Amino acid sequence: MRLILSVFLSLATFAFSEEAPKLPVPLYETRAQHSRDGIGKFFMGREIAHVMGHQAAGWLERPEREQEERTDLAVKALDLKPGEAVADIGCGTGYYVSRMSRIVGEKGTIFGVEIQQEMLDLMLRKMRLMKIENVKPILGDVKDPKLPAESCDLILLVDVYHELDFPYEMTRAMIGALKKGGRLVLIEFRKEDPKVPIKELHKMSEEQVKKEMALHAELEWAATKTDLPQQHVIIFKKK
Ligand SMILES: C[S@@+](CC[C@H](N)C(=O)[O-])C[C@H]1O[C@@H](n2cnc3c(N)ncnc32)[C@H](O)[C@@H]1O
């Protein structure tokens, strides 16, 4: 009887315990031979790209961007609601910040997070000109976006995740800043599509993104939207 009970208990423990995701050892690898577009540091088999400098900020505001990237559809895919709190990590000049601020409205908040003060200055100048008042700038660092704990309904990274110097640590911090049920959304140029005219290290495959997010037991994949011309919108939820 005691044997049956102990077998039953160990089966029940196995069934209900969630296996902790295994971290790669070492977490990051440095290789002498690497692409000139990357920093020579590798995470789960991919090389991390250089950060786009503020000197190239004009590219983010190019007039043809809306048509090329169908940024209107990208914003729609986020399914934002009035009153929501959103963080735009690597917000650059605020291209997405201004578009999202209109939807969340005066009761909502957009945290615009950057590691380059010059980008934050450009973003704030644009918000002043557009008379947008629901945006809070945050100067983060390479490991921490410095967001308040459990404050966000949605955290967005457009064309940013592939250039995070510390993707694992940043994702841990972003999970901490999400409310339960909150969404973490990565918009990345599709590596699967050779016709997308972007440097290889600045693209990401859906498979690679899912592999990296699987390190975080609190996240579950919710959807991938592929109706944009060049990018995919990959959505995770905090359990
Ligand atoms: C290619 S730009 C994209 C800007 C913006 N998301 C857009 O689509 O218009 C990438 C931005 O991410 C920022 N960035 C890189 N690593 C970051 C980090 N750890 N935290 C916050 N911003 C970061 C860079 O400074 C740069 O401005």
The ligand as a MOL file (V3000), in Angstrom:
LIG
                    3D

  0  0  0     0  0            999 V3000
M  V30 BEGIN CTAB
M  V30 COUNTS 27 29 0 0 0
M  V30 BEGIN ATOM
M  V30 1 C 16.5920 50.2880 -35.1130 0
M  V30 2 S 16.2030 51.4120 -33.8310 0 CHG=1
M  V30 3 C 14.4250 51.2250 -33.7480 0
M  V30 4 C 13.7170 52.4340 -33.1650 0
M  V30 5 C 12.2090 52.3370 -33.0340 0
M  V30 6 N 11.7970 51.1570 -32.3150 0
M  V30 7 C 11.5200 52.3760 -34.3630 0
M  V30 8 O 11.1570 51.3100 -34.8930 0
M  V30 9 O 11.3360 53.4760 -34.9030 0 CHG=-1
M  V30 10 C 16.7390 50.5550 -32.3640 0
M  V30 11 C 16.8010 51.3970 -31.0990 0
M  V30 12 O 16.9160 50.5280 -29.9730 0
M  V30 13 C 17.6970 51.1770 -28.9820 0
M  V30 14 N 18.2150 50.1670 -28.0250 0
M  V30 15 C 19.1610 49.2220 -28.2340 0
M  V30 16 N 19.3640 48.5010 -27.1000 0
M  V30 17 C 18.5250 49.0110 -26.1710 0
M  V30 18 C 18.2420 48.6890 -24.8010 0
M  V30 19 N 18.8810 47.7090 -24.1410 0
M  V30 20 N 17.3000 49.4120 -24.1450 0
M  V30 21 C 16.6430 50.4160 -24.7890 0
M  V30 22 N 16.8630 50.7690 -26.0670 0
M  V30 23 C 17.7830 50.0760 -26.7530 0
M  V30 24 C 18.7610 51.8800 -29.7860 0
M  V30 25 O 19.3510 52.9270 -29.0460 0
M  V30 26 C 17.9850 52.3530 -31.0270 0
M  V30 27 O 17.5190 53.6690 -30.8780 0
M  V30 END ATOM
M  V30 BEGIN BOND
M  V30 1 1 1 2
M  V30 2 1 2 3
M  V30 3 1 2 10
M  V30 4 1 3 4
M  V30 5 1 4 5
M  V30 6 1 5 6
M  V30 7 1 5 7
M  V30 8 2 7 8
M  V30 9 1 7 9
M  V30 10 1 10 11
M  V30 11 1 11 12
M  V30 12 1 11 26
M  V30 13 1 12 13
M  V30 14 1 13 14
M  V30 15 1 13 24
M  V30 16 1 14 15
M  V30 17 1 14 23
M  V30 18 2 15 16
M  V30 19 1 16 17
M  V30 20 1 17 18
M  V30 21 2 17 23
M  V30 22 1 18 19
M  V30 23 2 18 20
M  V30 24 1 20 21
M  V30 25 2 21 22
M  V30 26 1 22 23
M  V30 27 1 24 25
M  V30 28 1 24 26
M  V30 29 1 26 27
M  V30 END BOND
M  V30 END CTAB
M  END
